[in-house]
């Protein structure tokens, strides 16, 4: 039996994957590393959800164990990578609001990108071995959802896995308050700086600010709700030892939809967890997908595509003539040599 949200969820997840990557080229040009990492993590999470929802739409068979090993790690890394990237966005906006702290030289820009890379890429990767400490078995396969990381509901799990979105959300909140204060103190200087900055317009700055504020308002409450749902949905287990947690680690738990949808708290927790990357992607596209620079790039892309199609048709019409002429000129010199 096909899932309740099939094909709505696969279509929405693939659409979110495509849409969130559309503004990527011009953010790369502007060296907006935090924004680029936000798009990449969100797109990767949406693509991962899309593949899972298609493969396991009708059953919970362990048909791709290696893929599940990779997929669960993508989910865990993205859960830290997306809020980390959001924090880097608001951190950059704070530095811009101070004006004197903005990176201007090529070396300074590289340093900013390096710091963002350490926060947005290296840290989420380092979260994976931490999650392994509280991973009870290899993974779960949930019908309609796909591969799901198995994390034991113990106190240690909240410090090693669950806390990162809340922590990054709180840091982002502090940066947001400091940015607002700095902006109010330097409004005239700030407006003058943005008018002379080609990489970041006032419109793009305030759109990034609005995106970051909404992310903060959503990340902290949603993460807290997830934490409460996990506490209520699953029995809380005390941490005993490494050997106890990882005993019979290689097993895979298969969960049909008729089982996990029986408990409303579990259903809400799973559905919110897999829809949250889509929300992040569509929210980003809502702010940047319809902006002036986006429309210009869409127009340029369509024009380039139409031009390529016209050139292709012309080449097809003249290719046979060119081939005949070239073959004649290949043969003539051979017979004319003394």
BATIGU-599393 format. One record per residue (C-alpha): x, y, z. Coordinates in pm, whole numbers, plus 32768, in hexadecimal, padded with zeros to 4 digits. Layout:
XYZ
...
END
This chain:
800080008000
808A81527F99
80DB824A80AF
7FE583518122
80BA8470809E
812C83C47F5E
8177845C7E64
814E85AE7F14
8282858F7FEF
8373850D7EE0
8303861E7DEF
831F872D7EFA
847686B57F6E
850686A97E0D
847087FE7DBD
8509888C7EFB
865A87F17E9B
865388A27D4A
85C989F17DBF
86BC8A267EDE
87E789FC7DF2
876F8AFA7CF0
88058C2E7DA0
894D8B787DE8
8A228C0A7CC8
89F98D787D26
8A318D327E98
8B758C807E3A
8BDD8DB67D79
8B9C8E8C7EAD
8C6A8DA47F90
8B398D68806D
8BC58C2380F5
8ACA8BFB8210
89A88C2A8120
8A428B358028
8A708A2D8135
890A8A6481A3
88938A1C8041
897688EE801A
891488498162
87A4888C8127
87B5880B7FC2
887086D28031
877186908144
864C86BD8050
86ED85D97F4C
872C84D48058
85C084E380C6
854C84CC7F5D
8613838D7F16
85A182EC805B
843383408025
843A82A97EC6
84F381687F1B
842B811A8056
82D781A27FF1
82288051800C
82F37F7C80FB
84047F698204
84F37E6F8164
86687E9281A2
86BD7E9C802F
87DB7F998037
88A67F78817A
89D6803B80FF
88F981578088
884F815D81DD
89A1817A828B
89EA82AD81B6
8889833A81C7
887283328343
89BF83E7835F
894984F1826B
881685268344
88E485448482
89E4862E83E4
88D887098343
8824872E8490
895C87E4850B
89CD887583BE
8890893B836D
887C89F984BB
89F78A2884B3
89DE8AC8835A
88BF8BA283D3
899B8C1484F3
8AB48C6983FD
89C18D3B8332
89588E0D845D
8AC48E1F84D0
8B288EB28381
8A088FAA8390
8A7E901284E9
8BDE90508466
8B4F911C8348
8A7C91E98439
8BBE924784F1
8C4C92C083A1
8DB592CC8419
8DB9914F8444
8D5790FE82DD
8E4D90318210
8EC290FD80E5
90089065806B
90228F167FBD
90E48E8180E3
8FDD8EF581DE
8EC68E60810A
8F808D1380FB
8FA38D198274
8E2B8D53829D
8DE08C3381AF
8ED18B52826E
8E298BA083BC
8CD08B618326
8D4D8A1A8293
8DCC89A583E4
8C7D89F88486
8B9489828370
8C50885382EA
8D5587D583DE
8C7D87F48515
8B5087338485
8C4086218416
8CD486138574
8B7485E885FC
8B5B84938553
8C4C83D9863B
8B9F84808761
8A5283F886E7
8AED829E86C6
8B28829B883E
89AE828F887A
894D81CC8742
8896809487B9
88A17FCD8675
88FD7FF98507
87C080AD8492
86478097846F
85848075832C
84358126834E
832980F48245
82DA823A8187
840682E3822D
8532820781DD
867A81F0829C
8673827A83FA
879282A084F2
876E81D58630
87C782AB875C
8785822388BA
869F83058984
879283478A9F
880E84848B48
895D84708A93
88A8847C8942
882485D9898A
8986865B89C0
8A2585A4889A
891285B78791
87DA867E87E9
887087BA887C
892188458746
87F688EE869B
8792898D87E7
88F889FD882E
892B8A9686D6
87D38B3586EE
882D8BDD8837
897A8C5A87AC
88C38CDF8678
87CA8D8F875C
88E78E44880F
89818EAA86C1
882C8F22864C
88019006877B
8963908D8751
892690C985DE
87E8918D8621
889992628725
89C592A18644
88E292FA8520
881F93F985EE
896394988666
89FA94BD850A
88D594EE841C
897796058350
8ACA95578330
8A1F940E82E5
894E94A081C9
8A8595438134
8B4893FD814A
8A399331809D
8A1394327F87
8B8694047F33
8B8592887F56
8B4D91CB7E11
8B4490707EAB
8A3090B77FA8
891091A57F66
882B92308073
871191587FEE
87DF90188006
885D90768161
870190A981F1
86808F6F8147
87998EA981E9
87458F518332
85D68EF48313
86318D8E82B5
87198D7083E1
86138DFF84CE
850A8D0B8456
86038BEE8471
864E8C5185D8
84DD8C6B862F
84A08B12859A
85DD8A5585F7
85D18A81876F
845C8A3687A7
8455891486AE
858F887A8744
84F98894889F
83B487F68821
847B86D78785
852F86A388CF
83E786978990
834C85AD888F
847384BF88A6
845D84BF8A20
82EC84688A14
82E7838288E6
83FF8294894F
845582038AA2
857C82B58B44
86A181C98B7A
87C981FF8C63
892581F48BCA
89CC80B38C42
8B0680818B73
8B94807D8A13
8B737F038A04
8A087F0B8A72
89A680138973
8A5A7F6B8850
89FF7E03889C
896F7D5A8765
89BE7E9B86AB
89A27E0B854B
882B7DCE8560
87397E988489
85DB7EE8850A
84C67EE88404
83957FBB845B
82577FAF8382
818480EB8371
8062803F8420
814280248554
81E1817D856B
80A082328510
7FE9818F8632
808D827B872E
803783E486E3
816C8475878D
8253839586C2
819B83EB8581
81B1856285C1
83228549861C
837F848584E2
82AF855A83F7
833286A38484
8496861F8470
848485C88300
83BF86FF8298
84A387F88349
85B887FC823B
84AD883C8133
842C896181FD
858E89F18215
85C089CD809D
84728A68803D
84A28B828139
85F48BD6809F
85638BD17F41
84458CB37FB1
85438DBB8019
863C8D997EFA
858E8CE17DDE
84BE8E0E7D77
85BD8F217DB5
862E900A7CA0
87808F607C70
86D18E0E7C61
85E18E817B53
87068F0B7A8C
87BB8DBF7AA3
86818CFE7A43
86598DDE7913
87C88DB178BA
87AC8C3878E0
86758C207807
87128D0176FE
88508C2F76FC
87838AF076DE
86B68B7775BB
87F08BF4750E
88938A9E7534
875F89F774A2
87628AE07374
88D68AA4733C
889C892F735B
87948936724C
887689FE7168
8997890F71A1
88B787E67151
885388827006
89B388D36F96
8A7187AD702B
8A4A86CB6EFB
8AD087D76E10
8BF788196EF5
8C4086A66F0B
8C3D86806D8E
8D2287A96D58
8E1387386E64
8E2785D86DD0
8E7D86666C7A
8F9387386D0B
9019860C6DC3
903585426C80
90B9864E6B94
920C86886C37
924F85126C44
923084E86AC9
92E786276A74
942485DA6B34
954B85916A40
END
